[in-house]
Amino acid sequence: MSTNPITFLLVDDLAENLMALEALLQRDGLAFHTARSGEEALELMLENDYALALLDVQMPGMDGFELAEYMRANERSRHIPIIFVTAGTGDTSRRFRGYEAGAVDFIQKPIEADVLRSKADVFIDLYDQRRQIAAQRDDLEVLSTALKAADHQKNRFLAVLGHELRNPLMALRSGLNILDRSSSPAAAEQVRAAMQQNIAHVSRLVDDLLDITRIEQGKISLRKELVQLQPVVLQAVDLARPAITSAGHALQIDLPDAPLTLDADPARIIQIVSNLVGNAARYTPPGGEICVTVRDVDGCALIEVADNGIGIAPDQQARIFEIFAQADPGLSVVGDGLGIGLALAKELAEMHGGSIALQKSAPGVGSTFEVRLPLIALGSNRPAVR
């Protein structure tokens, strides 16, 4: 049974009768609302839901039959089961009027306690079952909404994946056709370079997909070693340099003179930084500015990647680290990529005991991401840095 109490409505013009009904029906998980008149009962039913209403038939003013008719005429109260409690005669005409008014049963005074409790138990169980069914229906509705959203997200992702794979494959096919027809070594070399670039793009997509799958399955592991951060950052920037150069971006790199040492997997740190720098290049209009800054802040290496690109709308900023978020056409940030780069970078940073965050962003102004990774203190009793 639910932890929320089930409530009965007791209606009788005599206070002692109400007290007697409460005493007879008292049990854990059951609450009572009482009314001394039909009008008072109707007011209670406007604000509360009841598993059962026990109505005295003979009340001054609005009697029990009239109250039942009002209840059945009201959308909110028409479903409440009614048991009439009467001290009068149980002739057929009175019972017929009672059932016509919506009663499910009659109880004759003086009341037999066992009979009343047995009848009440039936409606307690029915009400609790109805409440459980309603809760299950709500849960199913939430689940159905989530499944629809996931299916919609999957369809968007597959559409983007198809686009991302089709473009480089078409470029590779065109390159092969050109190589078959061309006899110029210079042209062939240019085509081969373009083909290599497209092969690298497809390989990156596949690698990111495999990494996300490994992380979700708990199968990815870090190959940690003591490394200096500055050379690793430079390697990461070099991976994104073709995109920076082709878009004509100005690149500024600010590294500290003192070496910053991490206990980390260098390949994964490169992956984190290159994803951020690659995104900055991708979402900055041609001729933009990208700045990569590294510094020591409170025992952590702070890697900051800033751009003056298209930025991210405030209502979308909370979603950018979600898997496949980039595949959502409603996002302010739209470009190539599967939308798994930031999600992957976040997972990898956290596996290193660090974090990644969007420090600031605004549409048309640009974005600044920052990565924090724990540093190894100088003099730590660890193997030499490679």
N, C-alpha and C positions, 0 to 999 in steps of 0.2 A: 504494500500500500504506500502511496505517496507520503512524504513527510509533512506536507501541508495538510492542515486539518480539513475534514469534511464537515460542512455546516448544514444544520437543519433549521428550518423556520417553524417556530411554534406560535400559534395565534389563538388567543383565548382572552376574553374580557376579564377573567378572574385571575389575579396574581397567584393564588394558591394552586390553581390548576396548572399554570405554567411551571411553577416550582416542582409540582408532582411529576409532570412529564419529563423535565430535566433529570430528576432523580432516577426515574425508571430507565431512561435511555443513556445515562452517563457511562462513558467508556473512553479509553485512550484514542486520540486521533479524531474525536468528534466534538464539534463546537455547536453552540446554540445561539440563535438570534430570536428574540421574543417580541411580540407585538400584542397590544391590548385592544386593537381595533383593526378593521379591514383597511382603513385609510393608512394607518401606521405600517401595516404589512406591505401595502403597495409601494410606499416610500422606500422600505428596505429592499424590495425586489428590484428597484431601479438601479441600485448600486452594488448588489451582491448576487452571487449565484448559489443556488441551494440544491442539495441532493434530494431533499424531501421536504414537503410542507404539511404539517399537521394542523388542520383547521377545525376550530370549534364551529359547529353548525349554528347554534343558537346564540348569537351575539346581538346586542342592541345596535341600531343603525344598520350598517352593512353586515348582513349575516354571512355565514360561510359559503353558501351557494352563490351569492352575488359576488363575493370575493373571488371564487373560483372562475366565474364567468369573465371577470375583468382580467384574471391571470391568463386565461386562454386567448383573450383578445390581444394581449400584448406580446410582441415578438420576443422580448427578453425573458419573459416568465412562462411562456406557454409550454416549455419542455419540462417544467418542474412537476414531478409526481405529487399527487395530492391524496392524503388520507384524511377523511372526515372523522372527527371525534364527536359523538353525539350522545346525549342523555335521553333523547326523545325516543319515540317508538320507531322501530325499524320496518315500517310498512313499505310495501312495494313502490308506492308512488313517490315517497321521499327518496328511496334508494335510486329510483329511475331518474329523478331530478338531479341527484348527486352525480350519477355516472354521466348524465347528459352534460353536466357542468364541467366534467373532466376528471372526476375522481377515479382512483385506481382501487380504492378499498374503503370500507367503513369499519370503525371500531366503536363498540358500544360501551358506554360507561355503566358501571364501574369497570375500569380497564384491567384486563388480565396482563400482568407484567410480562410473562413469558411470550404471550401472543404478540404484544407490541414489539418486544425486542426482536423476535423472529422476523416480523414483517420489516422492521427497520434495517436489519442486517442485509436483507435482499437488496434494498435500495442503496445501502452503503457500498455493497459489492458492485452493483451496476454503475454507480457514479464513479467509483474508483477505476473500473475498467474503461469507462468512457474517457476519463481524464488521461489514462495511460495511452489509449488509442490516439487522443488528440496530440499528446506529446510525441508519440512515434510518428504521427503524420507531419508534425513540425520538423522533426529530425530528418525525415525523408525528404521534405521540401528543401531543407538546407543542403542535404547531400546531393539532391538532384540539381540544385543551382550550382553547387561546386563542380559537379561532373560536367554540366553544360559548359561552364567556364573553362574547365580543363580541356574539354573537347574542342572548344573554340580556339583556345590557345594552341593546342596541338595542330589544328588545321592551319593557323597562321604560321606556325613554325615550319610545317612541311612546305607551305607555299614559299616561304623565304629560303628554306634549304634548297628547294628545287631551283629557285632563281640563282642562289649562290653557286650551285654546282653547274648549272647550265651555261652561265656566262663564260667561266674559264674553259669549260669543255668545248664550247663553240670557238673560243680563241685558239685552243690547241688544234682543233680540226682545220681551222683556217690557216694556221701556221704550217701544218703538214701539207696542205694544198699548195701553199706558196713555195715551200721547199721543193716540192715535186716539179714545179714549173720554172723556178728561178735557177739561174746558173751563176748568179753574182755572189761571191763569197761574203761581201759586205752585207748584202741584204739577208743572206742566210744567217749570218751572225746576229743580226738585229732580231730576226724572227726567233732564233733559238733563245735569246735573252728574254724575249717576251713570253715564250713558252715556259721557260724556267720559272719566271715570276708567277705565272698562272698555276703551275704545278705546286709551287710553294704555298700559294693561297689555298688550294684544295687540301693540301697536306695539313695546313694549320687548322682548317675547319674540322677535318677528321680527328686530329689530335685533341682539339678542344672537346669534341663530343666524347671521345674515349676517356678523357680525363674526368669530365663531369660524371660519366657512368661509374668510373672507378671510385670516385669520392663518395657517391651515393651508396655504393656497395661496400664502402670501407676497405677497398682493396688498394688504394694508393698509399705509397709510403715515401717518406722523405729520406734522401741520402745526404745527411747533414755533415758538414765539415766547417772548420773555422775559415771564413773567407773575409776579405776586405770588400766593403760595399762599393766603393767608388769604381773599381774596374767592372764590377757586375752591372752597375747602372749604365756605364758607357756601352757595354755589350748590348744591353736591352735597347738603348737608344739607336744603336746601329741597325738593329733588326727593323725598327720602324722608320729608319732614315729614307728608304726609297719613297714611302708615302709622303714624308715631309718635303722631300726634294721635288717630287712631281707636282705637288700643290703650291710650291713656291713659298712655303712658310719660313719665317725667321725662327731659328732655334737658339735658345739660350740655356746653357748648362752651368749651374753653380754648385761646385763641390767643395767641401772643406779640405784644408791642407792636411789636417791630422787624420790618420787612417781610422775608419770606423769598422769594427770587427763584429761579425755575426756568427752564430752557430746555426748554419742554415744550409739548405739545398740550393746551390747557386743557380741551377737550371730553373728552379721554380721561382726564385727571386727575379731572374731575367724575365720569366713568363709574366709575373705580376706587373713589372714596370713596363715591359713592351706592350702589354694590353692597354695600359693607361695612356702611354704616349701614342700608340696607334689610334686609340679612340680620339685623342685630342687632334691628331692630324686629319682624321676622317670627318669629324664634325666641326671643323673650322673652315670657313670659306677660303678660297685661294688667296695667298698673300697674307695669311694670318700670323699670329705670334704664339709660340709654344715655349714655356719655361719649365725646366726641370731643376728643382732645388733639393739638395740633401744637407741636413744638418743634425747635430746632436741636441736632443731636447730631453732633459730629465732621464738620462740613461737609456733613451730610445733613439733609434735612427728614424728621422722623419723625412720621408721622400714625398715631395710635393710636385704635382704635375698640373700646371695651369695653362689655360688657353683663352683666347678671346673669340671663341666660336659661337655657335648658335645657342648654346645654353640649354637649360632644362626647366620646364615650367614647374612652379612650386607644387602643384597638385600631383606631379609625376615623380618628384624626387624620391619619395619613399619607396618606389618600386624598382629603381634602377638596378639594384643588386639581386632582383629576383631572376630565376632561371627563365630564359627566353623572353624577358621583358622587352628586348629590342624588337622582337617580332610583332609587337603590338602597334598597329598603325595609328592608334590614338596618342602615342607618345609624341612629345614635342621633338625628341631626338630621333631622327630617322636617317638611316644610311645602310650600307651593306654590313654584313655580319649577322650572326645568328642570335645575338643577344645573350650569349653565354660567357663573354669575356669578363665582364665585371663580376658575375656570379662566381666564376672560376677563380678570379683574383681574390675575392673575399674569402673563399674556402681555403685557398693556399696561404693567405696571410694569417688566418686564424690557426691553421695547422702549425705555423711557426710561433704561435703565442702572441701574434700581433693583431692588427686591425686595419681596416680600410674604410674611409668615409668620404662622403661628398662634403667638402669644407664650405663651399659656397657655389652658387650658380644662379644665373638669371637669363631669361631669353634675350638674345641679342648682345649679351655682355660676355658670356663665356662661363667656364666651369673650372673649379679647382678641386682636385682630389688629393687626399693625403693618406700615406701608408705609414704606420708605426710598427717597427720591429725591434725587439729587445736586443740591446748591445751586450757584448761580452766585455767585462771590465778588464782593463790592462793588468797584466800580471796573473790572470786566471790560469790555473794549473791544467792547461789543455794542450793538445798537440799543436805543433807549429802551423801557422796559417799557410795554406797552399797558394 
